[in-house]
């Protein structure tokens, strides 16, 4: 009997710990941005690559001024769109699910999020939850970023997954273009703003990374999705907003 009580107490303790940490992680992963004064333009997210400085060996950001990202939307409630998704997007997401070697956190997370997106799309299609949209950013015909989000008509818009090409999120890469995630996020926010949306929720795995760029962490789950901005700084993202790369944190993705 005493052994049974010890085991029960041990399991109960671990259950409480698990509930505590899962709740903390969930609360910490919800972020929002108020679009009232959102003013970024697509021109601020033109593609770039990194080249090595032959003198220092350091990577230098080189912008491509001739080719901008192109965007496309696939609606779950359109059979034609989803037929195109199967041909144009799904193969890329399947490719991205493969882990990039050597292991790096951001590229691995992007692979994981790509798997999550494929599952979420299949589940929503099978259950008839067709209010979502899939957005892609392409560069010279190649998909560089994909997102899964509420349609513009949604009362409480959410970006539940945002993932980028895993090969473009590795430290030291010089071939794959950067800025896909930044450009796609900006594209979606501009669409929401044009639709008179005031606030968008993002599920982020890089809270500190987004906090420095205008997103805010919600203290608790907001059932009514109400907001009351107490300063204009809440909706004025950093002018250097770039959630795809820096040398301390080589990428940023989000998921639900």
C-alpha positions as a Python dict, from the first residue, in 0.01 Angstrom:
ca = {
    (1, 'X'): (0, 0, 0),
    (2, 'X'): (281, 238, 90),
    (3, 'X'): (456, 168, -243),
    (4, 'X'): (131, 233, -427),
    (5, 'X'): (92, 570, -252),
    (6, 'X'): (450, 665, -339),
    (7, 'X'): (395, 584, -707),
    (8, 'X'): (64, 771, -712),
    (9, 'X'): (226, 1074, -548),
    (10, 'X'): (512, 1067, -794),
    (11, 'X'): (277, 1054, -1095),
    (12, 'X'): (57, 1328, -948),
    (13, 'X'): (361, 1553, -903),
    (14, 'X'): (474, 1502, -1262),
    (15, 'X'): (123, 1567, -1388),
    (16, 'X'): (111, 1899, -1204),
    (17, 'X'): (454, 1992, -1341),
    (18, 'X'): (347, 1901, -1694),
    (19, 'X'): (27, 2103, -1665),
    (20, 'X'): (216, 2402, -1526),
    (21, 'X'): (479, 2409, -1796),
    (22, 'X'): (242, 2337, -2082),
    (23, 'X'): (20, 2622, -1963),
    (24, 'X'): (319, 2853, -1934),
    (25, 'X'): (443, 2767, -2281),
    (26, 'X'): (98, 2809, -2431),
    (27, 'X'): (43, 3147, -2269),
    (28, 'X'): (390, 3259, -2371),
    (29, 'X'): (346, 3161, -2734),
    (30, 'X'): (50, 3386, -2810),
    (31, 'X'): (137, 3721, -2959),
    (32, 'X'): (-56, 3996, -3133),
    (33, 'X'): (0, 4305, -3339),
    (34, 'X'): (-236, 4602, -3377),
    (35, 'X'): (-259, 4717, -3736),
    (36, 'X'): (-386, 5071, -3680),
    (37, 'X'): (-51, 5230, -3763),
    (38, 'X'): (113, 4940, -3944),
    (39, 'X'): (297, 5095, -4238),
    (40, 'X'): (551, 4851, -4377),
    (41, 'X'): (563, 4813, -4753),
    (42, 'X'): (667, 4515, -4962),
    (43, 'X'): (968, 4709, -5089),
    (44, 'X'): (1130, 4678, -4748),
    (45, 'X'): (1142, 4301, -4786),
    (46, 'X'): (1314, 4257, -5119),
    (47, 'X'): (1515, 3933, -5151),
    (48, 'X'): (1873, 3907, -5037),
    (49, 'X'): (2150, 3652, -5007),
    (50, 'X'): (2473, 3642, -4812),
    (51, 'X'): (2819, 3653, -4968),
    (52, 'X'): (3149, 3604, -4789),
    (53, 'X'): (3384, 3899, -4765),
    (54, 'X'): (3713, 3763, -4905),
    (55, 'X'): (3911, 3983, -4666),
    (56, 'X'): (3732, 3907, -4340),
    (57, 'X'): (3546, 3585, -4412),
    (58, 'X'): (3229, 3743, -4271),
    (59, 'X'): (2893, 3716, -4443),
    (60, 'X'): (2766, 4033, -4610),
    (61, 'X'): (2396, 4087, -4685),
    (62, 'X'): (2350, 4154, -5057),
    (63, 'X'): (2009, 4276, -5175),
    (64, 'X'): (1866, 4178, -5511),
    (65, 'X'): (1696, 4492, -5642),
    (66, 'X'): (1569, 4331, -5964),
    (67, 'X'): (1342, 4054, -5833),
    (68, 'X'): (1084, 4089, -5557),
    (69, 'X'): (887, 3813, -5392),
    (70, 'X'): (560, 3712, -5553),
    (71, 'X'): (259, 3595, -5351),
    (72, 'X'): (-28, 3357, -5405),
    (73, 'X'): (-327, 3247, -5196),
    (74, 'X'): (-507, 2911, -5187),
    (75, 'X'): (-848, 2898, -5016),
    (76, 'X'): (-959, 2576, -4852),
    (77, 'X'): (-1318, 2635, -4963),
    (78, 'X'): (-1214, 2636, -5330),
    (79, 'X'): (-1176, 2294, -5493),
    (80, 'X'): (-978, 2453, -5777),
    (81, 'X'): (-737, 2618, -5532),
    (82, 'X'): (-682, 2296, -5340),
    (83, 'X'): (-620, 2103, -5660),
    (84, 'X'): (-348, 2355, -5741),
    (85, 'X'): (-216, 2332, -5384),
    (86, 'X'): (-167, 1958, -5429),
    (87, 'X'): (40, 2021, -5743),
    (88, 'X'): (218, 2348, -5665),
    (89, 'X'): (274, 2359, -5287),
    (90, 'X'): (240, 2018, -5125),
    (91, 'X'): (552, 1870, -5291),
    (92, 'X'): (758, 2159, -5153),
    (93, 'X'): (620, 2114, -4801),
    (94, 'X'): (695, 1742, -4821),
    (95, 'X'): (1050, 1824, -4924),
    (96, 'X'): (1083, 2067, -4635),
    (97, 'X'): (980, 1799, -4383),
    (98, 'X'): (1319, 1635, -4441),
    (99, 'X'): (1569, 1742, -4177),
    (100, 'X'): (1859, 1955, -4299),
    (101, 'X'): (2203, 1837, -4193),
    (102, 'X'): (2403, 1929, -3998),
    (103, 'X'): (2133, 1993, -3735),
    (104, 'X'): (2045, 2356, -3667),
    (105, 'X'): (1753, 2466, -3454),
    (106, 'X'): (1572, 2697, -3698),
    (107, 'X'): (1597, 2471, -4000),
    (108, 'X'): (1480, 2177, -3787),
    (109, 'X'): (1187, 2382, -3656),
    (110, 'X'): (1090, 2478, -4010),
    (111, 'X'): (1085, 2110, -4108),
    (112, 'X'): (865, 2031, -3810),
    (113, 'X'): (626, 2318, -3889),
    (114, 'X'): (600, 2201, -4249),
    (115, 'X'): (481, 1863, -4122),
    (116, 'X'): (232, 2035, -3892),
    (117, 'X'): (91, 2239, -4179),
    (118, 'X'): (34, 1935, -4397),
    (119, 'X'): (-150, 1762, -4111),
    (120, 'X'): (-359, 2070, -4027),
    (121, 'X'): (-467, 2117, -4388),
    (122, 'X'): (-572, 1751, -4416),
    (123, 'X'): (-764, 1765, -4089),
    (124, 'X'): (-947, 2086, -4179),
    (125, 'X'): (-1039, 1953, -4522),
    (126, 'X'): (-1170, 1628, -4377),
    (127, 'X'): (-1377, 1803, -4108),
    (128, 'X'): (-1515, 2073, -4335),
    (129, 'X'): (-1335, 2359, -4156),
    (130, 'X'): (-1274, 2560, -4470),
    (131, 'X'): (-1225, 2916, -4345),
    (132, 'X'): (-844, 2899, -4366),
    (133, 'X'): (-609, 3009, -4642),
    (134, 'X'): (-262, 2898, -4748),
    (135, 'X'): (-27, 3174, -4857),
    (136, 'X'): (305, 3135, -5034),
    (137, 'X'): (594, 3365, -5116),
    (138, 'X'): (792, 3268, -5425),
    (139, 'X'): (1127, 3395, -5547),
    (140, 'X'): (1217, 3335, -5912),
    (141, 'X'): (948, 3069, -5924),
    (142, 'X'): (1063, 2880, -5613),
    (143, 'X'): (857, 2872, -5294),
    (144, 'X'): (1052, 3026, -5006),
    (145, 'X'): (783, 3060, -4738),
    (146, 'X'): (435, 2921, -4664),
    (147, 'X'): (177, 3025, -4408),
    (148, 'X'): (-154, 2891, -4281),
    (149, 'X'): (-392, 3159, -4161),
    (150, 'X'): (-750, 3276, -4122),
    (151, 'X'): (-910, 3439, -4423),
    (152, 'X'): (-940, 3817, -4438),
    (153, 'X'): (-1310, 3788, -4356),
    (154, 'X'): (-1238, 3624, -4018),
    (155, 'X'): (-1358, 3817, -3715),
    (156, 'X'): (-1055, 3711, -3512),
    (157, 'X'): (-771, 3660, -3761),
    (158, 'X'): (-488, 3429, -3664),
    (159, 'X'): (-167, 3326, -3834),
    (160, 'X'): (-130, 2974, -3703),
    (161, 'X'): (174, 2855, -3899),
    (162, 'X'): (448, 3045, -4078),
    (163, 'X'): (741, 2844, -4209),
    (164, 'X'): (1028, 2914, -4446),
    (165, 'X'): (1263, 2710, -4662),
    (166, 'X'): (1476, 2516, -4408),
    (167, 'X'): (1782, 2546, -4631),
    (168, 'X'): (1750, 2923, -4615),
    (169, 'X'): (1757, 2921, -4234),
    (170, 'X'): (2098, 2764, -4184),
    (171, 'X'): (2382, 2971, -4041),
    (172, 'X'): (2647, 3047, -4297),
    (173, 'X'): (2438, 2975, -4606),
    (174, 'X'): (2515, 3192, -4907),
    (175, 'X'): (2295, 3044, -5181),
    (176, 'X'): (1931, 3053, -5078),
    (177, 'X'): (1746, 3387, -5075),
    (178, 'X'): (1639, 3533, -4743),
    (179, 'X'): (1342, 3743, -4649),
    (180, 'X'): (1068, 3500, -4752),
    (181, 'X'): (913, 3480, -4407),
    (182, 'X'): (936, 3857, -4360),
    (183, 'X'): (780, 3929, -4697),
    (184, 'X'): (499, 3679, -4650),
    (185, 'X'): (413, 3803, -4302),
    (186, 'X'): (405, 4160, -4428),
    (187, 'X'): (185, 4056, -4722),
    (188, 'X'): (-67, 3896, -4489),
    (189, 'X'): (-73, 4188, -4246),
    (190, 'X'): (-131, 4431, -4531),
    (191, 'X'): (-426, 4219, -4652),
    (192, 'X'): (-577, 4215, -4303),
    (193, 'X'): (-529, 4590, -4267),
    (194, 'X'): (-696, 4653, -4603),
    (195, 'X'): (-989, 4445, -4476),
    (196, 'X'): (-1027, 4676, -4173),
    (197, 'X'): (-885, 4419, -3933),
    (198, 'X'): (-753, 4587, -3621),
    (199, 'X'): (-564, 4309, -3453),
    (200, 'X'): (-395, 3984, -3562),
    (201, 'X'): (-280, 3697, -3345),
    (202, 'X'): (36, 3503, -3417),
    (203, 'X'): (145, 3179, -3254),
    (204, 'X'): (520, 3221, -3218),
    (205, 'X'): (808, 2997, -3117),
    (206, 'X'): (1042, 3295, -3098),
    (207, 'X'): (875, 3538, -2860),
    (208, 'X'): (1182, 3753, -2790),
    (209, 'X'): (1256, 3768, -3160),
    (210, 'X'): (909, 3901, -3243),
    (211, 'X'): (880, 4124, -2935),
    (212, 'X'): (1166, 4338, -3060),
    (213, 'X'): (978, 4387, -3385),
    (214, 'X'): (643, 4522, -3271),
    (215, 'X'): (454, 4207, -3163),
    (216, 'X'): (322, 4190, -2808),
    (217, 'X'): (272, 3893, -2578),
    (218, 'X'): (-78, 3856, -2438),
    (219, 'X'): (-80, 3797, -2059),
    (220, 'X'): (-362, 3543, -2079),
    (221, 'X'): (-595, 3382, -2330),
    (222, 'X'): (-822, 3653, -2472),
    (223, 'X'): (-1160, 3487, -2519),
    (224, 'X'): (-1333, 3796, -2659),
    (225, 'X'): (-1032, 3909, -2861),
    (226, 'X'): (-1084, 4265, -2734),
    (227, 'X'): (-801, 4513, -2725),
    (228, 'X'): (-732, 4858, -2587),
    (229, 'X'): (-401, 5000, -2711),
    (230, 'X'): (-256, 5236, -2455),
    (231, 'X'): (18, 5377, -2677),
    (232, 'X'): (103, 5406, -3044),
    (233, 'X'): (423, 5207, -2985),
    (234, 'X'): (216, 4888, -2967),
    (235, 'X'): (154, 4904, -3340),
    (236, 'X'): (480, 5055, -3463),
    (237, 'X'): (714, 4766, -3546),
    (238, 'X'): (1089, 4806, -3560),
    (239, 'X'): (1187, 4955, -3900),
    (240, 'X'): (1449, 4681, -3930),
    (241, 'X'): (1184, 4409, -3884),
    (242, 'X'): (1333, 4094, -4035),
    (243, 'X'): (1224, 3763, -3878),
    (244, 'X'): (1433, 3551, -4114),
    (245, 'X'): (1790, 3599, -4005),
    (246, 'X'): (2041, 3733, -3760),
    (247, 'X'): (2361, 3576, -3645),
    (248, 'X'): (2233, 3495, -3296),
    (249, 'X'): (1899, 3361, -3412),
    (250, 'X'): (1892, 3252, -3772),
    (251, 'X'): (1516, 3241, -3825),
    (252, 'X'): (1166, 3269, -3690),
    (253, 'X'): (856, 3059, -3739),
    (254, 'X'): (519, 3030, -3580),
    (255, 'X'): (268, 2759, -3512),
    (256, 'X'): (-59, 2691, -3336),
}
